[in-house]
């Protein structure tokens, strides 16, 4: 019953957001938009065909779709064909959530957290290290988003593999990629798609979603970990006879505990400020998770946490005499990966323009048949819908499908 209510809530929210039918558009707008979408999908799948890069591809073809609709609007003024409501197509929740969590991750990295994570993941056994990576990737992605997890754990994995003289880094990188995707399914902030679904379905709560998804995610993680161990069994090997590369001692922000050259009084003050800073970061991140658990808006909480950490670090620098010339604007905003945000904006506009044509609705009704009106009508409808989403997500990416 819980699953049925969740599915019906998503369907109701999605119908309210995009409507059940396309707009009244001329054939040029309908089929021209389809051609633009197919071309953009081809370049997103094979970006080497044209050296644009995925974010630019999304924006360029979104602009083409907007231009085509505006052309139809001007060419047939009597028909009053609508232009694209650009800002109406963009869902702000995933964008704001991504932005906020990128800020939070910048300050987690600044505390040296990921260096400690690297030491925790280290092991003399390649199998144990792989198991640790699977668990850490899944857990981190459930809280910090799978995109962020992959960005921060990839250099950690490469550093570990270099230090351990691993035969191949591929098994461990695959562990990060696959486990972060699985772990992100646990929460509504685990990936942007979950955040979008939750934003249009008020009945879905953070705690309720996690309760429903806990068993499937745990089972999926076990199967994935076992499959990685079996598939890459010949590559899971360390060269223990090779000279070990000692990691350099560093942290994201000149840890004052290593500042032996400072006078004793200044060093004591710097250490106190550093402990205040790391403690404040831990409190803010804990408060962020608690806010999600009690049902506060995920994007608002993430943005509040990110901006609070900007203030905390600036305060620590001022009180510790580390003002310098670099402000929190350069530090925090410089750590944001704007290319991901741009790609999502472009995808939202392009997919919204395609939905306006009515072609996606026609396709799903044709494929799902009677199940289209009630996806939770029975196990058969749920399995069919899951199969369609799974196939399309692997064919054209999960962002446009969702």
N, C-alpha and C positions, 0 to 999 in steps of 0.2 A: 504493500500500500504506500509506503514511503517513496519507493522508486516511482510508482505511478504518479503520485502527486508532484514529484520533482519534474518528471517528463512533461506532464500537462502544464505545469507552470512555465516551463521553458517555451513550449509551443505557443501558449497564450501570449507570453511576452514578445516572442519573435513575430507573431502575427500583428501585434499592435505596433511594433517598430517598423516593419517593412510593408505591411499590408499583405493581402492575399492575392493580389493581381497587379500587373504592371500598369504603367501610365499609358495614356493614349498618345502614341508616338508614331511618326511616319516610318515606313520600311527602312529608309536611309539611316535613321537613328537606331533602329532595332538591330539590323544586320551589320551596320557599321560599327556599333558598339561591340557586337560579338566578335568581329574581326580584330578590333583593338584589343579586346580581352585575350583572345587566342594568341595574338602576337606578343603581348606582355607576358602571358604565361610561358610561352616558349623561351623567351629571353630570361625569365626568372629561373626556369629549370636548367637552361644551358647559357649562363651569363657570359661564357667565353665567346659566344657568337658575335657579341658586340660589346666593346669595352666601356660600358656605361656604369656597371655596378648595380646591384639589386635595388638600393634605395632610389637611385636616379631613374631606373627602369620604371619603378612604381609611380614616381611623380610625373615622368614624361608622358606615360600612357594615360594617367589620370587626367592630365591637362588636355590630351587629345580627345578624351571622352567628353570633357567639359566643352571643348571647342566645337565638337560635332553637334552637341545638343544646342549650343548657342546659335550655330549656323542654321539648324532647323527652325529654331525660334524666330530668327530674323527672316529666313527665306519664305516662310509661310505665316505671315503675321495674322491672317484671318483665322487660322486654325488654333492660334494661341498655344502652340506646343510649349510645355514648360522647360525652362533651363534647369541645370543641375543646382540643387541647393547644397553647395559645397560643405558648409559648416553643419548642415543637417545630416550629412552622410557620415561625419566623423563622430565616433563614439568616444567621449572624453575619458571615460573610466579607465580603459586599458592604457591609454597614453599617460594619464596622470599617475597611475600606479607604477608603470615602468620608470617614469622620471623620478618619482619619489624613492623607489627601491634602488635606483642607481646612485642617488645621493647617499642613502643609508650605507650601501656597500662601499662607497668611497671612504667613509669614516671607519667602517669595520676594518678595511684594509689598512687605514692609517694607524690603527692601534696595534698592528702586527698580528691580527687574528689569523690570517691565512698562513703565516709562517708557523704558528703553533699547530694549525691544521696539518701542515706538511709533516711536521714531526710526529703527529699522532697517526698519520696514514702510513708512515714508514714501517717497514717490516723486513725481516730476513727472508720470509717466505713470499714468493710472488703470488701465491694463491691467497694468502692472508691479506696482502696489500690490495688485491683485486676485490676481495670481499669488503674490506674497509671502504674502498672507493665507491662501490655500489651503494653501501649504506649511507655514506656521507653525502653523495650526490643526490640521492633521493630525499634525504632529510633537508638539505640546504635548499633544494628547489621548491620544496613545499612551503618554505618561509620566505626565501629571497628571490623567487621566480626562476624558472629554468634557464632563461636567457642569461641572467646574471650569474647563475651557478656555473654554466659552461664557460663563461668569460673568465671567471676567477680561478676555476679549478684546472683549466687547461695548462697554464704555465706551471702550476703546482705539480701536475702529473709529469710534465716534461722535465722539470727539475729532479723529481724523484727517479725517473727512468734513467736520467743521465748519471745521477749519483750511484744508483744500484747497478749500472751497466746492464740494463735490461736488454734482452735479445731484440725486443720490439716494443715500441710505445703504443702500438695499435690496440692491443687488448685493453689497456688501461684508459685510453681515450674513448674507446667504444663503451667502456663501463660508465664513464661520465655522461656520454651522449644518451645512452639508452636509459640509464637509471634516473637521470635528471628528468627525462620525459615521463617516466613512470611515477616518480615521486611527486611531480608537479600536479598529477591528477588527484592528489590527496586533499588539496585545499582550493578555494576559489581564487586565491592569489598566486597559485603555483605557476600559471601561464596566462598570457593575455586572453586566450580563448575562454578559459574558465571565468575570468573577470568580466568579460563581455556578457556571457550567459547570465552570470549572477546579477549584473547591472540591469538587465531587462526582466529579471524574475525576482521580485521582492520576497517571494516565499522561501528562497534559498538563503540559508544562513551559513556562516563560517563553520560553526560547530556541527550543525546538522549535515552539511555537505561532507565534512571530514568523517563523521560517524558512518555515513553510508558508504564512503569510498575506502575506509580503512582496510577491510578484508580484501577487496579486489586489488588494491595497490600492493599490499603485503604479498599476496599470492603471485602477482605479476613480477614483483621484485625477486622473489625466490626462483621463479622459472627463468627469468632473464639472467640472474647470476649463475645458475647452473648451466645454462646454455653457453655463456661466455667462457666458463671454465672448461667445458667440453670442446667447444669449437676452437679455442685458442690454446689448447693444452700443450702444443709443441712450442708455442712462443712464450709461455709463462716460465721463464728461466732467467736467473741472475748470474752474472759472472763474479762469483765471490772472490776469485783470486786476483781480480783487477784492483788497482789502487783506488781507494774510495776518494771521491771528491768531497772535500769538506765544505759545507754550505757557509757562505759569508754571513756574518752576524749583521743584520740590518732589520729595520722596521720601517713602516710606512712614513714615520715622522721623527727621525732623529731621536730615538729613545734616550731620555736624559740619564737613564741608569748606566749608559755606556760613556757618558761624558766625564771621564776621569780627569780631564785637564781643567775642569772648572774649579773654582774655589769651593771649599766645603759648604759654606752657607748658601751659595747660589745653587750648588748641586742638590742640597737638601730641599730647597724651595722648588727646584725643577722636578725633583722626584715626587714631591707632594702634589704638584700640579698635574704631573703625568698620571698618578694614581686617581686623582679627581677626574681627569678626562676619561680614562678607560672605564672607571666606575659609572660616570654619567652616560657614556655610550651604552653600557650594559643596561642601565635603567631605562633609557629611551627605547632601545630595541625591545626590551621586555614589555614596556608599556604599549608599544606598537602591536605586538602579538596579542596582548590582553585586550586591546581595543577591538581587534578583529574578532576575538572570541566572544565578546559581548554584543557583537552585531553592529559596530560602527562602520561607516562607509570605508571600504578598503583603500580607495584612492586618497580620500581625505586624511586618513590616519598615516599613510605612507608619506604623503607630502608634509604633514605636520612633523613627523619624526625626522625627515631629512632636513627641514629648515631648523628644527630645534638643535640638531647636531651641528649645523653651521654656526649657530650662536654659541654653543658650548665650546667648540674649538677656538673660535675667535676670542672668547673670554679666557680660555687657558693660555693662549698666545699673549694676550695683553698682560695678564697677571704674571706670567712667567718671563716677561721681557723678550718675547720672540716675535715681535710685531713684524719687522722686515718690510719688504715692499710688495709681497704677494698677499692679496686679500683672499677671503673665503670665496669671493666670486670666481677668481681664477682657479682656486683649488677644487672647489666642489663642482662648479659648472664645467670645468675642464675635464672632469672625470665622467661626465655623461656621454653616452654613445648616441649622438643625435641621429646617426644614420639609421639606427633601428626605429627610432620614433618617426623619422621621415618616411621610412618604408611602410610603416603601419598606416600613416595618414594617407599615403598614396593608394594603398590597398583598400582602405575604407571607401575612398571616393570612387575608385574604379569598380569595386564590387557593388557599391550602392547604385551606380549608374547602370550596371548590368541587371540588377534586381528590378530597376524601373522598367526594363524592357518586357518583363514577364516571362522571359525564357527559362530562368532557373525554376520558377514556380511550376511551369508546364512540365519541365523535366522531372522534378521530384514527384509530382502527382502521377505522371506516367509510370515511373519506376515503382513507387510505393503502392499505387492502386488504392484499394479501400482503406489501407492503413494510413493514408495521408491525412485523413480527417481526425484520426485518434491513434497516435503512435503507441499509446499504452493500452490498446484494446486487448492485447494478449501477448504471450511470449513470442509468437511468430512475428508480430509487427515490430517488436523491440529488436529481435535478432535481425530482421530485414533492414531496419533503419540503421542499426549498428554496422552492418556489413556495407551498406551504401556509403555511410560516412567514412568508414575505414578505407575503403577502396579509393574514394574521391580524395581523401586527405593525403594519401600516398601518391596519387596521380597529379593533383593540382595544388597541393599544400593545404594544411589545415586552416590557415588564416582565411582564405576566401570561402572555404566550405562552411565554416562556422558563421 
